[in-house]
Amino acid sequence: MGVAMSDPLARLVGELSRLPSIGPKTANRLAHHLLRVSRQEAATLSKAILDVKDLLFHCKTCFSITDRDPCLICTDPQRHRNRLCVVEEPFNIQPIERTGEHHGLYHVLLGALSPQRGIGPQDLTVDALMQRLEGIEEVILATNPNVEGEATALYLARLLKQRGLSVSRLAFGMPVGADIEFTDEVTLGRSLAGRQPL
């Protein structure tokens, strides 16, 4: 028989376990950690969570998360205004920014096409994307390398090419340090298809 938890602790574990990638064991560890921290640290965490809900929203131009509209990237005069990188979710922007390779603008779709889940183009920001194309020369499709991301990229590529735009897709392949023997067929196939001359 397990040890009974007090109601407040059980509620906290329950709420934490609803977060993505947090199972019951991790939620239990986090809850016990929060039980040990000072009231001030708990209040700081609580305020940070509430501030995210109260102060942040989607940029009306690119649909990234921001506390000002338009966001800092959309208003940055140093950005190349003729290049647009399309991502699925706002959190996809930071990894691309960290590479230092993209100096253009972004557009966030707020999801990917998924007929199985009933998500079509009308459920994404596709219409807003099509309205942003004036002055754009290249659109980089940086959707995820899964079935939904591929379907979304193919759909967008068809629409964008009809407008005469240059459309590119992120190259996907084997990560540095990977062993061919343990690489899945899809990744290995992409690596072969995207091979480059030396």
C-alpha positions in Angstrom: 0.0 0.0 0.0 1.4 3.4 -1.0 1.9 6.4 1.3 -1.1 8.7 1.3 -0.4 12.2 0.1 -2.0 15.3 1.5 -4.5 17.0 -0.7 -2.4 20.1 -1.6 0.6 17.9 -2.5 -1.5 15.4 -4.5 -3.1 18.4 -6.4 0.3 19.8 -7.2 1.6 16.4 -8.4 -1.6 16.1 -10.5 -1.1 19.5 -12.1 2.6 19.0 -12.8 2.0 15.7 -14.4 -0.3 17.4 -16.9 2.7 19.2 -18.3 4.2 17.8 -21.5 7.0 15.2 -20.9 6.3 15.2 -17.2 5.3 11.7 -15.9 4.0 10.9 -12.5 7.4 10.2 -11.0 9.0 13.4 -12.3 5.9 15.3 -11.1 6.3 13.8 -7.7 10.0 14.8 -7.5 9.2 18.4 -8.7 6.4 18.7 -6.2 8.6 17.6 -3.3 11.3 20.0 -4.5 8.8 22.8 -4.4 7.8 21.8 -0.9 11.4 22.3 0.2 12.0 25.7 -1.4 11.3 28.9 0.5 8.0 30.6 0.2 9.7 33.5 -1.7 11.1 31.1 -4.3 7.7 29.5 -4.7 6.1 33.0 -5.0 8.7 33.9 -7.7 7.9 30.8 -9.7 4.1 31.4 -9.3 4.5 35.0 -10.5 6.6 34.0 -13.5 3.9 31.5 -14.5 1.1 34.1 -14.1 3.2 36.8 -15.9 3.5 34.4 -18.9 -0.3 34.1 -19.0 -1.0 37.8 -18.3 1.7 39.6 -20.3 2.5 37.5 -23.4 0.5 37.1 -26.6 1.0 36.3 -30.3 2.6 39.0 -32.5 -0.1 40.0 -35.0 2.5 39.9 -37.8 4.5 36.7 -37.3 2.5 34.9 -34.6 5.5 34.4 -32.4 5.2 34.9 -28.6 5.9 38.5 -27.5 5.1 41.2 -24.9 5.0 43.9 -27.6 3.3 44.1 -31.0 4.9 43.9 -33.4 7.6 41.7 -31.8 11.3 42.6 -31.6 12.2 40.4 -34.6 9.5 42.0 -36.8 10.7 45.5 -36.0 14.5 44.8 -36.1 15.8 47.0 -38.9 18.9 44.8 -39.3 16.7 41.8 -40.5 16.6 40.9 -44.2 13.0 41.7 -45.2 13.1 39.6 -48.3 13.6 36.2 -46.6 11.0 34.5 -44.5 11.5 31.4 -42.4 8.2 29.4 -41.7 8.1 27.3 -38.5 5.4 25.3 -36.8 5.5 26.7 -33.3 7.0 29.8 -31.6 9.6 27.7 -29.7 11.0 26.6 -33.0 12.5 30.1 -33.6 15.1 30.1 -30.8 17.1 27.0 -32.1 17.2 28.7 -35.6 18.3 32.0 -34.1 21.1 30.3 -32.1 22.7 29.0 -35.4 23.3 32.7 -36.5 22.6 31.6 -40.1 19.1 33.2 -40.6 18.9 36.9 -40.6 15.5 37.2 -42.1 11.9 37.3 -40.7 9.8 34.5 -39.3 6.2 33.3 -39.7 4.7 30.8 -37.1 2.0 28.5 -38.4 0.8 27.6 -34.9 0.7 23.9 -35.8 1.0 21.6 -38.7 -1.5 20.0 -41.1 -3.0 16.8 -39.6 -6.1 15.4 -41.3 -6.2 12.6 -38.7 -6.7 15.3 -36.0 -8.9 17.4 -38.1 -6.3 20.2 -38.6 -6.5 21.8 -42.0 -5.0 25.0 -43.5 -7.9 27.1 -42.1 -6.7 26.1 -38.5 -3.2 27.4 -39.1 -1.9 30.9 -40.0 -1.6 30.1 -43.7 -3.9 32.9 -44.9 -1.8 35.4 -42.8 1.3 34.0 -44.4 0.0 34.5 -47.9 -0.8 38.1 -47.0 2.8 38.7 -46.0 4.5 37.9 -49.2 5.0 41.4 -50.7 8.7 42.0 -51.0 9.6 38.4 -50.0 12.0 36.6 -52.4 12.7 33.4 -50.5 10.6 31.3 -48.1 12.4 28.7 -46.0 10.1 26.0 -44.8 11.4 24.8 -41.4 8.6 22.5 -40.4 9.4 19.4 -38.5 10.8 16.3 -40.3 7.7 14.1 -39.5 4.6 13.2 -41.5 2.7 16.3 -40.5 5.6 18.6 -41.1 6.3 17.1 -44.5 2.6 17.4 -45.5 2.6 21.0 -44.4 5.8 21.8 -46.2 4.5 20.2 -49.5 1.2 22.1 -49.2 2.9 25.4 -48.6 5.6 24.9 -51.3 2.8 24.4 -53.9 1.1 27.6 -52.8 4.3 29.6 -52.6 5.7 28.5 -56.0 2.4 29.5 -57.6 3.4 33.0 -56.5 6.8 32.8 -58.2 8.7 32.6 -54.9 11.9 30.8 -54.3 11.0 28.0 -51.8 13.6 26.0 -49.8 13.4 23.4 -47.2 15.7 22.7 -44.3 18.1 19.9 -45.1 17.7 16.9 -42.9 20.3 14.1 -42.5 22.6 12.3 -40.2 23.7 14.2 -37.1 27.4 14.7 -36.5 28.8 11.8 -34.6 26.1 9.4 -35.7 26.8 5.8 -36.7 25.3 4.7 -40.0 24.5 1.3 -38.5 22.1 2.8 -36.0 20.5 5.5 -38.3 16.9 4.9 -39.2 16.0 4.4 -42.9 14.2 7.7 -43.3 17.1 9.8 -42.0 19.6 7.8 -44.0 17.5 8.2 -47.1 17.3 11.9 -46.6 21.1 12.0 -46.1 21.6 10.2 -49.4 19.1 12.4 -51.3 20.6 15.6 -49.8 24.3 14.5 -50.4 26.7 17.3 -51.5 29.8 17.2 -53.6 33.1 17.5 -51.8 
